[in-house]
Amino acid sequence: MPADRMPADRMPADRRDIADRRGAADPVKALMHRHRELCERAVDPLEIAAGLEAHGVTDRTATRFRHRDVFSLAEEMYARVPRAGDTAPTAETPGAPRARADWAVLALLPGALCAAAVAGLRYTEGRPRLAVTVVGVLAVALGLRAALGRGPLHAVPAWSPTPSTRAWTCWLLAYALLGDGMLTTGLAGGPDGPPTGGPDSPWPIALASVLALTAACAPAAWCAHLFAVRARRRLATSRALDDFAASARPLLLGVFGLFLCALGGLLALSGAALHEPAAYAGAGALGALLLLARLLTVHGFTHAPAVVLALAGVGEALAALSVFAGRLPGCEALAVPVGTVTDAWGAGAVPALVCGAAALVLLLHASRTLTRASAHAVRGDAP
């Protein structure tokens, strides 16, 4: 008797499963048709699984296609799509990014340029000092652009930050340089002159914080690389979306904690070298915020970082404006909140509270989004 006419109860188990799955409708074939482009360009089943999850297909949805999870469904879809020159799959983790000397060196460039600029500011006065400041800012900006243009901190053009997001990021860095001194001087009734950064400056500049933040590009790049590599390996060994999320969440928190430790060490070294107090709270919160924003942007989640960075920038701007607005007749109450916080914990408490709250929001968002398989799909245009 032909196999296709054999009663279902007499069929072997494997044939009965195939017959059930490839019934009149063949739901897997219909799903393949809806995601044809994804199946054809996928380099491995993991990319199909990530794409399906991005389109809302969950493990529960996969049971409707008689599969226990999305990974099993993706394996069948990958196997059923004809490809020219197919080769046997290797045991190597597919798509895992590798460390390269070019981006590893570029990640050190912002810190080196900032250190050179700070050294120039320490040994110049007057107009030469102004020229060193302008050249140093431009050099550090170009160094940051080069460091973010390659490697694990690179965002593809479709996911690049908008001009407004870049502007708010620059404002946050500028506040890290000038904000604490501006608040302290403003609450004391100054400033009476322009900021110079010298020991007798009426408007102190926190060079140690900015030096540590720019030097932190190197540990940020390595932490992002570590997260990408380990996440791809865990994705390759996971058999369900929930399993991958459960294993990726502690990885994300571990990498985040590793970066905070590195940033704390850099703040301590910068403060000791420049004989300035290390702003662990304010600069540390800002560094955490910038790392999480970049990680989300690199993996395609651009909306939340843009909104949170803008809110943090607005919060710091309002804090500074309230201090100077409080000098107006009858507006003294405007400066009371910032003055109370500054009197209790110092000027660094303002960026610590604002950036710390923003970083916490992004960390909660990242623990939901960066633990999805779709966040780690292979990008063919990654440098």
N, C-alpha and C positions, 0 to 999 in steps of 0.2 A: 504494500500500500504506500503511495507517495507520502512524503513527510508532511506536505501541506494539507493532506486530507486525513491524516491520522488523528484519532480522537485525542483531545487535550489531556485526558487522564492517562493515556498510554504513551505520551511523548516523554522523552528524557527531560530532566529538570532544566538543563541548559537550553534545549530547543524550545521548551514551553515558555521560558522567560523571554527568549528572542521573539517567539511568535506573539506573545502578549504585547511586547514593546513595539513591535512593528506591525501592529494591527492595521485596521483600515485607515486610521488617522496618522499613525506614526508621529507622536507628539515631539519626539526628539528631532525628527527631520523638520518639522514645522518651526521649532525653536532655532535650528541651524539656519533656516531660510531667513528668519527675522534678524539673525546676527551673522549673516554670511560674511560681511567684510571683516568682522572680528575674528571669525574662524579661519579665514584665508590668510590673514596677515600675522596670526599668532605664531610665535616661535616655540611655544610649548603649551601644555594644558594649563599651566598656572596662569598664563596671561588670559586664557579664555575664562578661567574661574574668576579672575579679578574683574574682567569686563562684565561678566554676568552679574557679579555682586554690585558693580556700579550701576547696572540697569535695574536693580531691585530684586534680583533672583536670590533667594535665601535657601538654606538647607531644607526648610519646610516646603518651599516651592519645588525643590528638586525631587521630593517624594512623589509629586504628581507625575513625574517622568520616570518613576520606578527606579530612582537612585537614592542612596542613603544620604548624599550630601552634594554640594555644588562641585566639589573636586572630582567626584566620580562621574558626574554628568559632563564636566568639562573634558575628562579623559575620553569619553565616548565621542563627543563632538569633534575633538581633535583627531581621533583615529578615523572618523568617517569622512573627513574633508580631504579630497585628493590633492596632493602637492607634487610638484615636479622635483625630483632629486631628493626625496625623503631619505633620511639617514636614521640609523638606530639611535635612540636616545642614550645619552651618556649619563654617568652617575654624578657628573659635576653639576653644581647648582647653576641653573640657567639664569643668565642675565645678571649675575652678581657683579656689582661694580668693583673694580680693582683700584688699588692705590697707584697713583702715577706721580712721577717726580715733578711734572710741570705744575699741577695744582698744589702739591705739597710745598713747593718753593714759593708760589704766588701767595699762599696763605700767610707766609711770614712777612710779606712785603709791607702791608699796612703798619704793622708794629715797628718794623725797621725804619720806615720813613717818618713815623711819628716820633720815634726816639731821636732821630736826627734833627727834626724840627724843634723838639723840646731842648735839645742841647744848644741849638742855635739861639733860642730865646734866652737861655741862661747866660750866654756870653755876648749879648748885643744890647745896645741901648739906642734910644731915639729912633731916627728914621730907618737905620739898618734893621732895627728890631721889627718895625712895621713891615718891611720888605720880607724879612724871614717869616713873619706870620702869614703873609699872603701866599708866599711860595710854599710854605709848609702845609697850609690848608689844601691848596690845589694838589700837591704831591700826594697827600694822604687820601684825598678823594679819588685820584686816579689809581692809587694802590688798592683801595677798597673795590673799585670797579673791576680791576684786573682779578682780584681774589674771588669776587663773586661771579666772574664771567666764566670760570671753569671749575670742574670738580664737583664734589658733592653739594656745594652751596649754590651751584648754578641752577637758575630757573629758565626753562625753555621760553622762547618769546611769547607764546600764548599765555604763559603764567607769570610774566614779568610784572613787578609792582608798577602801579600807576604813578604818574608824576606827583599826585597829591600824597600818596603813600611815601614816596621818597622824600618829599618836603617835610612831612611829619617826622620821619626818621632823622633827618638832619636837625630838625628843631630839638628833638629829644637828646641828640648828641651835643648840641650847642648848650642846652640846659645843663647837661652833665658837666660841661666846661665852665659855665658862668653862673648857673642858677643858684647854687648855694651861697656864693659870695654876694650875688645880687639881692637875695632875700635878707641875708644878714645885714648888709649895708643899708638896704631900704628900710628895714625895721629900726635901724639906728639913726635914721634921719638923713642918710647920704644917698647917692655918692656925690662927692664934691669934685670929682675928676674922672677921666676915662679909665677903663681897666688897663692895667699894665702887667699884672702878674708878678711884680716884684715884691720884696718883703715889706715895703712901705706903700704898697698899692692900696688905694681907697676901694678897690673892687677886686677882691682876690679871685684868681683863676685856678680851678682844680685840674692841673696838668696831669697829676698822677692817675686820676680816674679815666681820662681820655686815653692816656698811654696804655693803661691796662685793657681798656675796651678794644682798642685797635689791635693790640697784641693778641687778644682773645680770638681773633679770626682763625688762628692756627688750631687751637683746640676745638673750636666750633666746627671747622672743616673735618677734623679727624673724628669727632663725635658723630657728625652727620654721616660720614663714611661708615663708621662702625655700625650705626643703626641700620643703614641700608643693607649692608652685607649680612648682618645677623637676621634681619627681618626676612630677607630672601631665603636664607637657609631654613628658617622656621616655617616659612610658607611652603617650601619644598617637602617638608616632613609632616605637615599638618594634613589631617583628613577631614576637617570640618572648619567652617568659618569661625565658630565659637572657640574651637581649639586654638586657632591661630590668634584670635583676639586675646585670649587668656595668656598666651605665651608672649605676645608682642607688647602687652601693657607693661609688665615689669621691665622689659628691655628698654622701652621708652623712658621710664622713670630712672633706670640705672644710668642711661646715657645722659639724661638731664642732670642728674646728681654729679656725674663725673665732670661735666662742663662747669658746674657751679664750683666744684673743688678747684679746678684749674684756674677759673676766674678769680677765686679768692686768693690763690697763691700769687697770681699776677698783680692783684691789687696790693698785696703785702709787699712784694718786691718793688713795685713802682713807688709806693709811699716811702719805703726805706731809702730808695735811690734819690728821690727828689726832696726828702725830708718834709713830706706832707702827710697829714692824717689820711689813712686809707678809708675811703667812703664805701665800706663793705655793704651797707644796706642799700644806699641809693644806686651806686654803680652796679652792684650785684643784681638788684632787681631789674635795672635796665638791660644788663647783659642777658639775663634769663628771658626777658620779654623779646629781645631782638633774635635770640636763638630760636625760640618757639615760632616766632613769626616767619623766620626764614625756612625752618623745617616744613611748616605748613605750606608755604609758597612753593617750595621745591617739589612737593608732592601734589600740587595742583589745587590746594585749598587756599584761595587768595582773598576771599571776601572777609572772613573773620579777622585775619591779620590787618587788613586795611582799616576795618572799623575800629578795632581795639587800639591800634597805633594812633589813629586820629583822636580817639577819646582820651588816651593818655596824654597826647600833646595838648589837647584843649584843657585838660585838668591842670597841667603844669603852667600853661599860659594864664589861666584864670587865677591860680595861686599868686603868680608874680604881679598880675594887674591889680589884684585886690590889695596888695601891700601898698602900691603907689597910689591907688585910688583912695585909700584910707587917709591920705594927707589932705584931701579936699575938705573944706569946711562942712561939717555936718555928716561926713562919710566915714568917720573914724571906726564905726562898727564893721566896715568891710574888711579891715585888716585884723580883726579879732581872731577869727578861726586859724589863720595861718600863724599869727603871732602866738597863739596858745600852743599850737603844735610845736613851733620852733623853740619856744621857751622850755617846753617839757623835754623834747628829745633832740633838739638841734635842727639846723636848716636841712640836713640830709634826710630828715624824716618825711619831708614833702615828696621828693621823688621816690623814696622807698615805699610810701603808702600808695601813691598813684601807680607807679610801674609794677609794684608788687601785686596789687589787685588786678591790673591788666594781665600780668604774667600768669596769675592763677586762673583767670578766665580762659586764656589760651591753652594752658596745661590741661584743663578739663576738656576743652574742645579737641585738643590733640589726642587725648586718651581715647576719644570716641572715633576720630577720623583716621589717625595714623595707624590704628590697629585693625583697619580693614584691609582685606586682600587687594582691593582695587587701588589702594594708595601706593602699592608697590609693583604696579604693572611696569613692564619693561618699556623704557622710552628709547626709541630708536635714534633720536637726535641728541642724546646726551653726549657731551664732549668727553 
